[in-house]
Amino acid sequence: MACLTVSAADEKKVKALGFLSNRGTDNFSGRIITINGKITAAQNKCLSEAAELFGNGVITFTTRLTVEVQGIPYDKIEDFRAYIAKEGLVTGGTGSKVRPVVACKGTTCQYGLIDTFELSEEIHERFFNGYSEVKLPHKFKVGVGGCPNNCVKPDLNDLGIVGQRIPDYNEDECMGCKKCSVEESCPIKVAKIEDDILKINKDECNHCGRCIGKCSFDAINDGTVGYKIYIGGRWGKYVAMGIPLNKIFTDKEEALNIIEKTILLYREQGKTGERLSHAYFASTEPLFRVSGVRSSAEAV
C-alpha cells in the first residue's frame, strides 16, 4: 500500500477549493465550474493542456455538469489553478452552500421553451457567486429545465425551475374541426374537441407549448412564457420529489426572488446537516408559506 503524505487537514483545505482526493493516493481531481455545462473551445483546449501538464491526462464529466481533471499532485494544485485561470476557469463546487447550477440545452432543443443557458448564468452569478460566502445547513442544488420533458430532473433538486408556455387560446376563433390539429399535437391528450369546440383542461395542461401555432384558424397563435418552481427535491440515499408551487411565474425577476427567499429561509430555519427536503417536510409551518407562495400539495 502506498504511503500517503497529505494530511487530513490539507486534504480538507483543498477540498474547499474544489479538489477531491483520488482514493488511496496523494493525488486529487480538480473540479472546474462550467456555470451551466457550457465551455468555449479555447477553455476546452486549456483544460486538455492542464490535464497533461499537471494531471494524468484524463478529464471526466460529473452528473452536475462540472469537469474534473484527475491525478493532480497536491504540490501542483496552485499551478493548475493559475494555468486554467488564463481562460477564466475556476475550481470549486463543494461544501454547504449553493452548488453549481445544472441546466438542459434550452432553446437549441426543438422542445425548449426558455433560454436555460441565460437563466442559469443569472442564477450562477447571483446565487453561486453572490452567495459564495453564505454557509447553509447543507448543500443546495438548483436545476433548470427548458420544458416539461424534465431532462435534467429539476424536481429532484432542492429547487427546480421548468420552462413553461401557457397557450393563449382564443375560443372564439375555434371552428370545431372534426380533425383538430391542436388535439392531434397535444402529447398528453388534454386538448380535445368536445361539443364541437376545442377544450383544454387547464388543470392537467403541462404548458409544453406544442399546440401553439398548430390551429389553421389561429385559435392558438401564441403563449405566455412562464417558470414553474419545485421546492424540496432530492436524489441520493434519500429521495424526495420536489413540491410545485401553485403559481406559474411569468416574471423572471419574481422567479429569481423566490430562489433568494428560499435560500435565505433555509439558512435561517434549517438545521446543520439537514437537507432542504427534510427542513421542508418536517416543518409544521413550511418555509415557503412565509414567502407568500403556497405549495400545491394538500399535505402542506
VOKOLGU-294657 format. One record per atom (N, C-alpha, C, O): y, z, x. Coordinates in pm, whole numbers, padded with zeros to 5 digits, always signed. Last residue first. Example, Ala and Ser with C-alpha at 12.3 -4.5 7.8 and 13.67 -1.06 7.14 Angstrom:
BEGIN
-00225+00708+01285/-00106+00714+01367/+00003+00787+01290/+00114+00804+01341/-00569+00780+01319/-00450+00780+01230/-00330+00780+01320/-00332+00846+01424/
// end
This chain:
BEGIN
+02009+00284-04932/+02121+00347-04862/+02248+00334-04942/+02353+00381-04899/+01828+00162-05094/+01789+00290-05034/+01905+00360-04966/+01900+00481-04944/+01926-00085-05159/+01939+00020-05256/+01914+00158-05196/+01970+00258-05241/+02114-00271-04927/+01987-00206-04954/+02007-00089-05051/+02094-00005-05030/+02352-00376-04853/+02296-00427-04979/+02165-00360-05015/+02110-00386-05121/+02599-00144-04738/+02475-00217-04720/+02427-00267-04854/+02457-00207-04957/+02955-00179-04780/+02826-00117-04806/+02710-00208-04769/+02721-00331-04770/+03239-00127-04602/+03149-00232-04647/+03011-00172-04663/+02956-00119-04566/+03381+00083-04498/+03434+00020-04618/+03348-00094-04669/+03381-00154-04772/+03285+00229-04293/+03362+00110-04257/+03421+00041-04378/+03504-00049-04363/+03127+00417-04408/+03256+00463-04355/+03346+00343-04327/+03468+00353-04335/+02900+00287-04448/+02981+00312-04566/+03120+00358-04523/+03219+00338-04595/+02785+00288-04204/+02859+00169-04239/+02922+00176-04377/+02989+00083-04420/+02642+00523-04156/+02763+00497-04082/+02849+00388-04145/+02972+00395-04140/+02517+00687-04448/+02508+00584-04345/+02642+00546-04286/+02743+00539-04356/+02456+00989-04496/+02576+00910-04529/+02586+00801-04425/+02656+00817-04324/+02226+01071-04387/+02240+01086-04532/+02363+01013-04582/+02372+00979-04700/+02058+00883-04135/+02180+00945-04183/+02181+00956-04335/+02140+00863-04405/+01843+00739-04057/+01825+00884-04067/+01944+00952-04131/+01934+01066-04176/+01927+00477-04037/+01835+00512-04144/+01819+00662-04162/+01786+00708-04272/+02112+00495-03816/+02147+00437-03946/+02057+00488-04057/+02106+00537-04159/+01979+00600-03602/+02102+00665-03647/+02138+00621-03787/+02188+00700-03867/+01776+00410-03578/+01743+00547-03613/+01865+00621-03666/+01856+00696-03763/+01924+00182-03511/+01837+00178-03628/+01800+00319-03673/+01792+00346-03793/+02050+00252-03269/+02129+00243-03391/+02041+00245-03515/+02079+00305-03616/+01854+00489-03082/+01898+00354-03114/+01970+00353-03248/+01953+00443-03330/+01922+00769-02892/+01886+00724-03026/+01941+00584-03051/+02062+00562-03041/+02017+00876-02661/+01880+00828-02661/+01834+00770-02793/+01720+00726-02805/+02237+01094-02826/+02195+01038-02698/+02046+01000-02702/+01962+01080-02741/+02315+01000-03162/+02268+01099-03065/+02220+01029-02938/+02170+00917-02944/+02613+00870-03319/+02476+00859-03272/+02442+00967-03170/+02530+01018-03101/+02885+00903-03367/+02790+00975-03452/+02645+00965-03407/+02561+01044-03452/+03040+00758-03180/+03084+00889-03225/+02974+00970-03293/+02969+01092-03279/+02901+00519-03134/+02937+00604-03021/+02970+00746-03067/+02932+00844-03001/+02890+00424-03396/+02765+00455-03325/+02794+00547-03208/+02720+00642-03183/+03158+00378-03439/+03089+00479-03519/+02957+00521-03455/+02919+00638-03460/+03200+00173-03250/+03273+00300-03238/+03207+00411-03319/+03200+00525-03274/+03030-00031-03345/+03013+00024-03210/+03079+00161-03199/+03020+00254-03145/+03139-00074-03603/+03000-00033-03587/+02978+00032-03450/+02914+00137-03440/+03397-00160-03547/+03378-00035-03621/+03236+00018-03603/+03215+00138-03590/+03334-00402-03412/+03406-00294-03343/+03385-00161-03414/+03357-00059-03349/+03212-00550-03617/+03138-00519-03493/+03203-00400-03423/+03134-00308-03380/+03426-00567-03792/+03306-00492-03834/+03222-00456-03712/+03167-00346-03704/+03594-00732-03648/+03635-00593-03669/+03518-00507-03716/+03512-00388-03684/+03459-00972-03671/+03468-00909-03539/+03509-00762-03551/+03463-00678-03474/+03506-01019-03944/+03368-01001-03896/+03368-00932-03759/+03287-00843-03735/+03780-01055-03937/+03725-00944-04015/+03582-00914-03971/+03542-00798-03962/+03794-01286-03790/+03851-01164-03734/+03799-01041-03808/+03778-00936-03748/+03681-01476-03966/+03612-01441-03841/+03665-01310-03782/+03586-01231-03730/+03639-01456-04300/+03744-01442-04198/+03676-01395-04070/+03620-01285-04067/+03432-01439-04466/+03486-01573-04447/+03601-01574-04347/+03655-01680-04313/+03136-01261-04491/+03272-01259-04436/+03319-01402-04410/+03252-01478-04340/+02967-01167-04764/+02972-01276-04668/+03116-01284-04619/+03208-01310-04698/+02843-00843-04824/+02957-00934-04829/+02938-01043-04725/+02899-01016-04612/+02666-00638-04789/+02665-00709-04916/+02784-00803-04934/+02820-00839-05046/+02482-00655-04483/+02595-00605-04560/+02612-00694-04682/+02575-00812-04679/+02130-00633-04437/+02250-00714-04453/+02360-00640-04529/+02333-00572-04628/+01961-00449-04193/+02001-00450-04335/+02129-00533-04349/+02227-00506-04280/+01705-00549-03968/+01844-00520-03997/+01873-00532-04145/+01816-00617-04214/+01392-00396-03944/+01467-00513-03989/+01610-00471-04017/+01634-00370-04083/+01250-00246-03665/+01330-00224-03786/+01403-00354-03819/+01467-00414-03734/+00991-00115-03468/+01052-00233-03528/+01128-00194-03654/+01078-00120-03739/+00925+00022-03155/+00954+00050-03295/+01031-00069-03351/+01126-00118-03288/+00890-00127-02926/+00788-00027-02963/+00801+00012-03109/+00702+00032-03179/+01063-00407-03061/+01005-00338-02945/+00896-00244-02990/+00818-00275-03080/+01373-00455-03218/+01242-00511-03185/+01190-00441-03061/+01265-00418-02966/+01596-00391-03489/+01538-00351-03360/+01402-00417-03342/+01327-00434-03438/+01903-00356-03680/+01775-00418-03647/+01725-00372-03511/+01801-00321-03429/+02153-00261-03777/+02042-00169-03754/+01907-00232-03729/+01804-00168-03753/+02287-00507-03993/+02308-00383-03918/+02175-00311-03898/+02094-00301-03991/+02411-00837-04024/+02300-00744-04037/+02325-00624-03946/+02377-00638-03835/+02635-01051-04188/+02615-00949-04085/+02500-00856-04121/+02492-00805-04233/+02732-01385-04214/+02651-01279-04272/+02616-01180-04161/+02573-01220-04053/+03017-01568-04245/+02938-01493-04147/+02864-01382-04222/+02925-01296-04284/+03119-01905-04345/+03113-01760-04352/+03020-01701-04247/+02954-01773-04171/+03296-02176-04481/+03229-02119-04365/+03232-01967-04373/+03335-01908-04405/+03242-02331-04788/+03321-02231-04717/+03240-02173-04603/+03128-02126-04623/+03206-02686-04829/+03156-02550-04839/+03242-02458-04753/+03306-02502-04658/+03208-02998-05014/+03245-02910-04904/+03184-02773-04927/+03119-02747-05028/+03115-03142-05228/+03168-03216-05113/+03195-03128-04992/+03204-03177-04880/+02943-03151-05481/+02945-03054-05370/+02987-03128-05244/+02903-03171-05164/+02993-03361-05651/+02994-03227-05709/+02996-03118-05602/+03044-03007-05626/+03003-03640-05603/+03098-03549-05537/+03106-03410-05601/+03213-03349-05605/+02802-03796-05690/+02920-03787-05776/+03016-03678-05729/+03099-03630-05805/+02593-03770-05520/+02656-03903-05528/+02783-03902-05611/+02863-03995-05604/+02552-03491-05314/+02572-03539-05450/+02648-03672-05451/+02754-03684-05391/+02555-03411-05049/+02439-03484-05097/+02458-03544-05237/+02387-03638-05274/+02757-03250-04954/+02769-03395-04933/+02654-03476-04986/+02653-03598-04971/+02542-02977-04911/+02681-03026-04906/+02683-03175-04872/+02620-03220-04776/+02290-02875-04890/+02323-02950-05012/+02460-03017-05005/+02489-03106-05086/+02274-02724-04663/+02202-02851-04663/+02236-02937-04786/+02214-03058-04784/+02384-02472-04636/+02473-02588-04633/+02405-02723-04641/+02471-02826-04629/+02266-02227-04655/+02229-02310-04539/+02315-02435-04528/+02318-02498-04422/+02280-02005-04830/+02400-02066-04773/+02372-02147-04648/+02443-02137-04548/+02071-01910-04972/+02089-01853-04837/+02202-01921-04761/+02219-01898-04641/+02052-01813-05309/+02101-01913-05213/+02123-01847-05077/+02187-01742-05068/+02006-01606-05484/+01896-01646-05395/+01938-01749-05291/+01866-01770-05193/+02237-01572-05626/+02174-01452-05569/+02065-01487-05469/+02036-01408-05379/+02299-01821-05722/+02383-01765-05617/+02321-01643-05551/+02349-01613-05435/+02126-02086-05801/+02109-01941-05811/+02184-01876-05694/+02135-01877-05581/+02281-02353-05945/+02249-02295-05814/+02243-02143-05829/+02341-02080-05866/+02213-02623-06159/+02238-02480-06148/+02197-02433-06008/+02090-02471-05959/+02317-02924-06302/+02270-02855-06182/+02310-02708-06185/+02426-02674-06211/+02203-03013-06630/+02312-02983-06536/+02255-02905-06417/+02159-02830-06431/+02009-03031-06829/+02086-03150-06793/+02207-03120-06704/+02304-03196-06705/+01878-02784-06826/+01958-02823-06944/+02058-02932-06908/+02174-02928-06949/+01885-02783-06481/+01843-02709-06599/+01935-02744-06714/+02057-02735-06701/+01802-02872-06164/+01857-02925-06288/+01798-02847-06404/+01676-02844-06423/+01860-02636-05898/+01772-02704-05993/+01850-02758-06111/+01949-02700-06154/+01843-02468-05604/+01929-02561-05676/+01840-02646-05766/+01756-02720-05717/+01647-02339-05474/+01726-02256-05566/+01831-02339-05639/+01902-02287-05725/+01468-02435-05271/+01450-02466-05413/+01522-02371-05508/+01466-02327-05609/+01498-02428-05004/+01436-02309-05064/+01431-02318-05217/+01395-02222-05285/+01619-02670-04935/+01491-02634-04873/+01423-02513-04935/+01302-02496-04921/+01759-02916-05129/+01757-02770-05114/+01623-02724-05058/+01522-02738-05126/+01743-03184-05181/+01784-03144-05046/+01773-02994-05022/+01778-02950-04907/+01679-03208-05450/+01581-03251-05352/+01614-03203-05211/+01524-03182-05130/+01917-03119-05564/+01794-03044-05587/+01689-03079-05483/+01618-02992-05433/+02080-03331-05480/+02108-03194-05435/+01982-03108-05450/+01946-03033-05360/+01979-03549-05611/+01970-03546-05465/+02000-03408-05408/+01951-03373-05301/+01788-03553-05899/+01908-03494-05837/+01890-03484-05686/+01797-03420-05638/+01697-03747-06132/+01653-03728-05994/+01775-03683-05913/+01853-03765-05865/+01858-03724-06354/+01716-03688-06367/+01653-03667-06230/+01567-03581-06212/+02183-03581-06321/+02088-03688-06288/+01943-03640-06300/+01911-03528-06260/+02416-03451-06416/+02284-03413-06464/+02178-03518-06438/+02092-03542-06523/+02661-03488-06309/+02619-03584-06411/+02479-03555-06464/+02428-03629-06549/+02919-03271-06210/+02775-03294-06218/+02743-03386-06335/+02792-03366-06447/+03182-03201-06218/+03150-03333-06161/+03002-03368-06172/+02963-03482-06146/+03190-02944-06311/+03246-03047-06397/+03212-03188-06348/+03213-03283-06426/+03102-02785-06101/+03008-02817-06209/+03058-02929-06298/+02977-03003-06355/+03141-02795-05784/+03225-02826-05899/+03135-02875-06012/+03097-02992-06017/+03072-02574-05530/+03012-02656-05635/+03107-02669-05752/+03150-02570-05811/+03079-02527-05221/+03186-02530-05321/+03142-02626-05431/+03173-02745-05426/+02833-02330-05062/+02868-02456-05126/+02978-02441-05230/+02972-02353-05316/+02889-02164-04768/+02879-02139-04912/+02923-02265-04986/+03039-02304-04975/+02732-02134-04489/+02815-02238-04551/+02795-02227-04701/+02696-02276-04755/+02705-01912-04209/+02683-01946-04349/+02774-02063-04390/+02879-02085-04331/+02548-01763-03926/+02644-01856-03983/+02606-01896-04124/+02488-01911-04156/+02488-01425-03876/+02427-01553-03913/+02533-01641-03978/+02599-01600-04073/+02466-01161-03649/+02555-01246-03727/+02484-01379-03752/+02428-01438-03660/+02354-00825-03604/+02329-00969-03604/+02427-01042-03693/+02466-00993-03799/+02308-00543-03411/+02399-00612-03502/+02375-00762-03490/+02376-00819-03381/+02065-00487-03297/+02144-00376-03353/+02251-00429-03448/+02280-00369-03551/+01838-00743-03414/+01933-00687-03318/+02005-00569-03382/+02005-00554-03504/+01699-00874-03600/+01622-00781-03518/+01706-00729-03402/+01653-00679-03304/+01862-01058-03719/+01835-00936-03795/+01740-00840-03723/+01705-00736-03778/+01863-01277-03541/+01978-01186-03545/+01949-01054-03616/+02003-00950-03580/+01667-01462-03414/+01631-01336-03483/+01749-01237-03487/+01735-01124-03440/+01729-01709-03329/+01744-01602-03230/+01719-01463-03291/+01747-01361-03228/+01683-01862-03561/+01604-01888-03440/+01614-01776-03337/+01518-01750-03264/+01755-01867-03839/+01739-01742-03763/+01658-01756-03635/+01573-01672-03605/+01811-02039-04042/+01681-02055-03976/+01651-01938-03883/+01535-01913-03851/+02073-02002-04135/+01968-01911-04183/+01828-01937-04127/+01735-01864-04161/+02264-02058-03826/+02225-02091-03963/+02112-01998-04007/+02061-01922-03925/+02327-01963-03575/+02414-02063-03635/+02381-02099-03777/+02461-02164-03844/+02333-01621-03475/+02259-01739-03518/+02349-01835-03593/+02437-01792-03668/+02361-01381-03235/+02441-01472-03317/+02359-01597-03347/+02319-01669-03256/+02310-01036-03169/+02254-01170-03178/+02337-01256-03272/+02379-01209-03378/+02347-00758-02958/+02410-00844-03058/+02345-00982-03052/+02327-01038-02944/+02251-00422-02888/+02228-00565-02875/+02290-00642-02991/+02285-00598-03106/+02298-00148-02702/+02346-00207-02828/+02341-00358-02812/+02416-00416-02734/+02130+00145-02573/+02170+00005-02565/+02212-00047-02703/+02167+00004-02806/+02271+00463-02673/+02162+00381-02621/+02216+00239-02610/+02334+00215-02634/+02516+00589-02719/+02394+00669-02719/+02273+00595-02660/+02184+00657-02603/+02743+00441-02472/+02690+00457-02606/+02565+00545-02603/+02514+00574-02495/+03038+00428-02288/+02897+00472-02289/+02855+00499-02432/+02923+00571-02505/+03249+00184-02192/+03220+00270-02307/+03071+00303-02309/+02988+00214-02331/+03306+00001-02005/+03310+00141-01960/+03280+00238-02074/+03285+00359-02055/+03298-00237-02144/+03203-00217-02033/+03199-00073-01984/+03099-00029-01928/+03436-00342-02352/+03376-00210-02371/+03279-00176-02259/+03190-00094-02276/+03515-00593-02263/+03616-00496-02306/+03564-00355-02321/+03639-00259-02305/+03265-00721-02210/+03362-00693-02103/+03458-00581-02142/+03479-00487-02066/+03148-00693-02468/+03070-00672-02346/+03163-00639-02230/+03142-00540-02160/+03373-00726-02643/+03287-00608-02652/+03198-00587-02531/+03174-00472-02493/+03533-00949-02579/+03592-00834-02649/+03506-00709-02639/+03558-00598-02628/+03364-01130-02450/+03489-01089-02387/+03541-00958-02448/+03586-00869-02376/+03151-01154-02637/+03127-01115-02497/+03255-01059-02434/+03253-00953-02372/+03284-01248-02862/+03216-01118-02868/+03193-01065-02727/+03212-00946-02700/+03367-01497-02760/+03466-01398-02808/+03406-01259-02811/+03469-01162-02768/+03118-01609-02711/+03210-01587-02598/+03319-01487-02636/+03359-01404-02555/+03020-01629-02968/+02955-01535-02877/+03041-01509-02753/+03036-01400-02696/+03193-01826-03072/+03193-01692-03129/+03131-01591-03031/+03184-01482-03014/+03128-02049-02908/+03265-01997-02913/+03266-01853-02962/+03331-01767-02903/+02853-02074-02965/+02899-02055-02827/+03039-01994-02826/+03066-01899-02751/+02842-02120-03239/+02790-01993-03187/+02834-01967-03043/+02850-01852-03003/+03016-02252-03467/+03013-02269-03322/+02971-02136-03259/+03055-02051-03231/+02806-02286-03759/+02921-02229-03687/+02904-02256-03538/+02793-02280-03490/+02585-02425-03841/+02698-02414-03934/+02823-02358-03869/+02933-02380-03918/+02323-02640-03738/+02423-02540-03702/+02545-02543-03793/+02602-02649-03819/+02134-02832-03772/+02148-02735-03880/+02260-02634-03854/+02289-02550-03940/+02134-02984-03544/+02161-03052-03670/+02182-02955-03786/+02242-02992-03887/+02312-02829-03275/+02190-02840-03355/+02224-02904-03488/+02333-02882-03541/+02558-02790-03184/+02487-02901-03122/+02352-02922-03190/+02284-03022-03165/+02646-02562-03317/+02677-02691-03376/+02622-02810-03299/+02639-02923-03344/+02400-02343-03189/+02508-02367-03284/+02523-02511-03329/+02427-02575-03372/+02209-02248-03018/+02297-02354-02968/+02399-02402-03070/+02477-02493-03041/+02217-01884-03047/+02149-02013-03052/+02250-02121-03012/+02363-02089-02977/+02278-01603-02831/+02323-01700-02933/+02234-01822-02931/+02182-01861-02826/+02321-01272-02735/+02227-01383-02746/+02273-01474-02858/+02303-01428-02968/+02530-01091-02511/+02510-01150-02642/+02409-01264-02635/+02410-01343-02540/+02444-00807-02310/+02483-00948-02322/+02444-01007-02458/+02338-00976-02513/+02513-00485-02471/+02437-00574-02384/+02485-00718-02400/+02558-00749-02494/+02702-00195-02464/+02686-00326-02528/+02620-00421-02428/+02665-00434-02314/+02497+00068-02321/+02624+00005-02355/+02597-00125-02429/+02482-00160-02454/+02323+00209-02120/+02351+00245-02260/+02490+00196-02298/+02586+00273-02307/+02184-00053-01902/+02250+00071-01937/+02274+00089-02086/+02251-00001-02166/+02266-00393-01796/+02175-00280-01812/+02254-00159-01860/+02377-00160-01860/+02425-00609-01719/+02343-00618-01840/+02242-00508-01857/+02141-00527-01925/+02461-00773-01398/+02480-00658-01489/+02382-00665-01603/+02271-00717-01590/+02657-01002-01198/+02533-00938-01238/+02563-00820-01329/+02677-00774-01336/+02842-01312-01235/+02833-01169-01208/+02696-01118-01252/+02627-01181-01332/+03010-01608-01130/+02891-01542-01184/+02887-01395-01144/+02925-01359-01032/+03203-01777-01023/+03238-01694-01139/+03119-01623-01203/+03128-01582-01319/+03122-01895-00795/+03118-01977-00916/+03142-01894-01042/+03106-01935-01153/+03142-01689-00616/+03218-01810-00588/+03224-01903-00709/+03319-01979-00725/+02956-01502-00685/+03092-01483-00738/+03179-01605-00714/+03280-01624-00782/+02733-01554-00539/+02739-01612-00674/+02877-01596-00738/+02912-01667-00832/+02809-01414-00301/+02780-01558-00298/+02793-01618-00437/+02856-01723-00453/+02836-01148-00372/+02953-01220-00322/+02932-01371-00328/+03025-01447-00355/+02571-01089-00442/+02678-01080-00544/+02802-01157-00499/+02865-01225-00581/+02446-01121-00191/+02408-01204-00305/+02518-01205-00410/+02554-01311-00462/+02562-00917-00045/+02581-01056-00002/+02549-01152-00116/+02618-01253-00136/+02463-00698-00187/+02607-00724-00188/+02638-00867-00141/+02731-00931-00192/+02181-00726-00134/+02236-00728-00270/+02385-00762-00272/+02427-00847-00351/+02052-00697+00099/+02113-00827+00075/+02183-00836-00061/+02238-00940-00098/+01922-00456+00112/+02037-00472+00200/+02104-00609+00187/+02202-00637+00257/+01708-00496-00070/+01816-00403-00102/+01940-00430-00017/+02052-00427-00069/+01615-00842-00114/+01606-00713-00043/+01728-00626-00073/+01837-00677-00099/+01509-01007-00398/+01628-00982-00316/+01613-00846-00247/+01600-00745-00315/+01314-01113-00581/+01284-01092-00439/+01404-01070-00348/+01400-01111-00232/+01467-01343-00821/+01370-01245-00774/+01373-01227-00621/+01425-01310-00546/+01722-01367-01044/+01678-01418-00915/+01591-01310-00852/+01637-01197-00833/+01741-01423-01388/+01709-01329-01281/+01662-01403-01157/+01574-01489-01163/+01968-01469-01655/+01890-01531-01547/+01864-01426-01441/+01953-01349-01406/+01963-01421-02015/+02019-01400-01882/+01924-01462-01780/+01813-01504-01814/+01854-01437-02269/+01932-01549-02218/+02012-01516-02092/+02116-01576-02066/+01676-01244-02333/+01814-01222-02376/+01908-01326-02315/+02029-01304-02310/+01440-01303-02211/+01447-01327-02355/+01588-01307-02410/+01617-01349-02522/+01530-01461-01895/+01491-01349-01980/+01501-01387-02127/+01560-01489-02163/+01398-01667-01645/+01490-01656-01759/+01439-01547-01852/+01320-01542-01884/+01398-01674-01284/+01333-01657-01414/+01439-01641-01522/+01554-01605-01494/+01356-01830-00975/+01451-01793-01079/+01376-01783-01211/+01299-01872-01245/+01265-01793-00635/+01221-01801-00774/+01332-01753-00868/+01393-01649-00844/+01324-01747-00373/+01331-01885-00419/+01291-01904-00564/+01283-02017-00612/+01342-01486-00311/+01216-01552-00276/+01210-01697-00328/+01104-01759-00327/+01683-01447-00193/+01563-01405-00268/+01439-01477-00222/+01431-01522-00107/+01884-01556-00038/+01873-01410-00046/+01747-01360-00116/+01709-01244-00100/+01857-01838-00030/+01920-01766+00080/+01888-01617+00081/+01866-01558+00187/+01734-01910-00270/+01669-01946-00144/+01725-01866-00027/+01652-01829+00065/+01910-01811-00457/+01770-01771-00465/+01697-01801-00335/+01609-01726-00293/+02144-01944-00388/+02137-01799-00368/+01992-01750-00370/+01955-01660-00294/+02081-02203-00471/+02108-02177-00330/+02092-02028-00299/+02034-01990-00197/+02058-02159-00746/+01943-02211-00670/+01959-02183-00521/+01863-02145-00453/+02316-02076-00806/+02205-01982-00824/+02081-02027-00746/+02010-01945-00688/+02457-02313-00756/+02487-02192-00679/+02373-02092-00688/+02337-02029-00588/+02354-02480-00953/+02332-02513-00813/+02352-02390-00725/+02276-02365-00631/+02454-02348-01176/+02309-02363-01160/+02274-02393-01014/+02177-02340-00960/+02724-02383-01139/+02669-02248-01136/+02518-02252-01116/+02462-02168-01046/+02739-02661-01167/+02780-02600-01040/+02724-02458-01028/+02681-02418-00920/+02660-02692-01433/+02576-02749-01327/+02609-02687-01192/+02519-02662-01111/+02714-02378-01610/+02751-02513-01566/+02653-02562-01460/+02575-02485-01404/+02532-02212-01872/+02593-02215-01739/+02622-02360-01702/+02562-02452-01757/+02458-02011-02148/+02512-02140-02105/+02574-02126-01966/+02659-02039-01944/+02390-01771-02256/+02282-01860-02219/+02328-01996-02170/+02246-02087-02153/+02628-01643-02288/+02554-01679-02409/+02439-01775-02379/+02397-01852-02465/+02676-01504-02032/+02763-01492-02151/+02685-01523-02278/+02677-01439-02368/+02498-01468-01830/+02536-01606-01861/+02630-01616-01981/+02659-01726-02027/+02460-01251-01566/+02508-01261-01703/+02555-01404-01729/+02641-01456-01658/+02172-01202-01376/+02301-01269-01386/+02338-01286-01532/+02256-01330-01613/+02001-00964-01203/+02020-01017-01339/+02162-01072-01352/+02260-00998-01342/+01792-00979-00932/+01932-00972-00971/+01952-01040-01105/+01923-01158-01120/+01521-00787-00852/+01561-00906-00925/+01706-00887-00970/+01738-00789-01038/+01439-00661-00522/+01496-00648-00656/+01518-00786-00718/+01532-00886-00649/+01217-00487-00293/+01297-00600-00338/+01338-00583-00484/+01281-00504-00559/+01035-00317-00196/+01175-00277-00177/+01269-00388-00222/+01389-00384-00192/+00760-00287-00435/+00829-00344-00318/+00968-00284-00305/+01013-00209-00392/+00652-00200-00671/+00569-00190-00551/+00631-00247-00426/+00566-00256-00322/+00838-00415-00880/+00742-00305-00868/+00657-00314-00741/+00600-00418-00708/+01153-00476-00811/+01028-00551-00819/+00917-00453-00783/+00903-00414-00667/+01418-00322-00988/+01317-00312-00883/+01197-00402-00912/+01145-00403-01023/+01706-00497-01074/+01588-00427-01120/+01478-00434-01014/+01450-00540-00959/+02043-00490-01093/+01934-00522-01001/+01814-00433-01033/+01821-00311-01021/+02282-00427-01225/+02201-00537-01276/+02087-00579-01185/+02036-00690-01198/+02411-00205-01150/+02478-00331-01115/+02398-00453-01164/+02441-00567-01147/+02234-00009-01212/+02359-00012-01288/+02438-00140-01262/+02522-00179-01343/+02055-00051-01009/+02016-00090-01146/+02139-00099-01234/+02148-00185-01321/+02176+00063-00792/+02182-00083-00802/+02135-00133-00939/+02171-00243-00980/+02129+00337-00855/+02265+00286-00831/+02271+00135-00849/+02363+00085-00915/+01853+00359-00866/+01931+00382-00987/+02072+00324-00974/+02127+00269-01069/+01798+00315-00595/+01741+00225-00697/+01819+00237-00828/+01847+00136-00893/+01918+00533-00482/+01970+00400-00453/+01921+00298-00555/+01993+00207-00595/+01753+00734-00587/+01897+00736-00615/+01959+00598-00590/+02042+00553-00668/+01506+00673-00480/+01522+00666-00626/+01670+00662-00664/+01708+00595-00760/+01540+00471-00181/+01530+00596-00254/+01550+00574-00404/+01603+00471-00448/+01344+00240-00015/+01462+00255-00101/+01444+00380-00187/+01344+00394-00258/+01100+00217+00111/+01208+00286+00183/+01333+00307+00098/+01420+00385+00136/+00750+00225+00078/+00879+00196+00015/+00988+00280+00082/+00969+00400+00106/+00490+00071+00233/+00571+00193+00242/+00711+00162+00190/+00783+00081+00249/+00225-00081+00048/+00348-00090+00126/+00424+00042+00123/+00422+00114+00023/-00119+00000+00085/+00000+00000+00000/+00125+00000+00088/+00131+00071+00189/
// end
